[in-house]
Amino acid sequence: MSTFKNAVTRIAKLAAGAVVAVSVVGCTGNPYEESASRMDVITIGDSIFDLNGVIEDTLESYAGETFRDYTQSGAELSGGAFARSVVGQYADAKSTDSNINTIVMDGGGNDILIPAMIFDPYGCRTHWWRWYPSRSCVNLITDQYVNAVNLLNQMDSEGVDNVVWLGYYELPRSNSNLNSALNIGDDYLGYACEVSTTADCAFVDPRGTVPSSQVEGDDIHPTPAGSVNLANQIWPVLQPLL
């Protein structure tokens, strides 16, 4: 009986952890927007874009045009159980209209954050007894680097002219102990975008530019002001491509 109770307790803890992960990572957001004045420009990614929608709205206001939007809150780069992956979003966009010239995106953050919210099985959080992310965490990050390079190379081979990839900013307060892992991830994403791929990819690195006051109380997502800040960093890179 005690074995059964222990199993039930473990399942309940895992379920509770999954609920926390879903709520914190932001698995509510906006549906696809597949009709736009610029059908050849798409956005794909996770809740940094999708949850409040302000990055997209701001970029469109600057451009005076609308873009197709496939971002999904809770999306991981490849795979994942909570939302359509970034790889899948790109496939969906192609199936609607394959004439894609420019992509604005992010991706890879939830691949670290979602497991970290569910008991941190990869050891991505730092602590007083572990000053650096574990080897398992670094392996997780390098797997996403490979997925990022593969996706970018696929985009290039399928005729995409330009990719603008937004990295991740430092997280405040309760999630500040994930910043070492996110920094490693940003370094890999920047290398994937600007060195390892055949695609014409520009990496927008927001580290050091988003104060804690521009991050919501969940210690992950940008406030509307934070989203405008991020859009203002993307715009000088995107504008010449339109």
Beta strands, then each sheet from edge to edge (+ up, - down):
strand 1: 38-44
strand 2: 67-69
strand 3: 102-105
strand 4: 162-166
strand 5: 201-204
sheet 1: 2+ 1+ 3+ 4+ 5+
end
